[in-house]
Amino acid sequence: MNNKLPYKERQITHDKRCHQLTNINVWTPDSLWLVYDVRPNGSSFTGLTIEKIHVNNGSQCEIYRANNGAHVGVVTVSTENPPRYAFIQGPEYPDEQWQYDFHHRRGVYVSDDALGIAHPIDAMRITPPFIAGALRGGTHVHVFSPDSKWLSFTYNDHVLHEKDIRLDQRNVAIAVPIKSVDIEPKGHEREYSGDYFCCVITQTFLFPKIGSDEISRAYEEGWVGHDGYIKQNGERQKRAITFMGDTHGANNEIIPEVYLVDLPEIEDEFMLSGEYPVEGTSSKMPFPPKNIQQRRLTYTHNRKYPGLAKQPRHWLRTSPDGSAIACLMKDDNGIVQLYLVKTCTGTLKQVTYSDNSIQSAFSWDSQGQHISFICDNSVMLCNIETGKTERLTIRSDLPPVADAVVFSPDDSLVAFMRDIDGFRQIYTVETGLFSK
């Protein structure tokens, strides 16, 4: 490990509030602004504003302010010019029957040239007849595709939650710009329309067969590559999503593995139902569209420490060319290391061989040469080819916050957070890299 510290760390926010970065896409495309939500603490979803701050001059701008008892958070940015900001919005006018929960939240977006005006991403229909393109519950962590046209997110179902909470298994869903979905007339006062056609793209099972590829949960997804990936036959798969799927081992222990879903290029194909309706039924989750099937990439049940690392919480992130999926797993010594999974074959490669466990989520640089994460209470820069890590920040008594370590689009900075005097503050550190 290189302990030389030639790089400059800067505290960006200073006011007595908790500033929360999301784990990806927190920079505007020009690498000048960081977006965040403001909340009492990292685990509390009671923030009222989505904001951005200029990393050079410290000027702040309010993107959106929640009203009528709603709360907002978990914001990400598109790559467009001007960009859009997508985030979670909790229910307005919450009451005893309808409060913020996994199955009671939605995605909205605000355009940079029309701040303060939120547009709905997903429609919700919780009364029969269910509608193709509308979901029946709550969505979370809305991430634009690299071309900013689609979004991915995780999903929980209100209809099944009310029937039996065990049936409300987390899945991955997407928003496709086929058409807006109008919920009129409404069958319930909490239903709403959306600007995108949304569908679930993963399939979960209440009781997965032991040792099979069936999963009980799909989550922590990521878009594959800037422009998809190259298949083994040489063809380009333009859009794909990788995600963690909870398989069940011999003693019914949960073993998270890496999965992949290839998405059709023809948008109208998302409207075609497969084995079950894409809109779901009163007893079944919305089902993936026809010709969409999840594919398991990793098989780690026989490892000493099987499965992806459950701590720290992290999201699967792929190289810019889409050829490799980065994830965290324990080595045979029980130390959390960085691994790469080949998108085509599922082949595993260990990247780091550290004496200390990786402590955080991570991100790639734009060239696919480095990944940044927290290890040994420092922000680190890891060379993917050699596995060598370089310490970008001093080793502090309290480690930086594990939730987010995010490269700027031009690779010159990494954004992260520290808890200082009871408040979560945003920091940046120079990387010594510059791609543009």
ABEGO torsion letter per residue (X at the ends): XBABBABBBBBABABBBBBBBBABGABBAAGABBBBBBBABAABBABABBBBBBAAAGBBBBABBBBGGBBBEGBBBBABOBBBBBBBBBBBGBBAABBBBAABBBBBBBBAABBGBBBBABBBBABOBBBBGBBABBBBGBBBBAAGABBBBBBBBAAAAAABAAABBBBBBBBBBABBBBBOBBABAABBBBABBBBBABBBBABBBBGBABBABBBGBBBBEAAEBBBAAGBBBABBBBBBBBBBBAAGBBBBBBBBBBBBABAAAAABBBABBAAEBAABBBBBBBGBBBBBABBAAABABBEBBAOBBBBBBBBAAGABBBBBBBBAAGBBBBBBBBAAAGBBBBABBBABBBABBBBBBAAGABBBBBBGGBBBBBBAAAGBBBBABBBBABBBBAABBBBBAAGABBBBBBBBGGBBBBBBBBAGBBAX
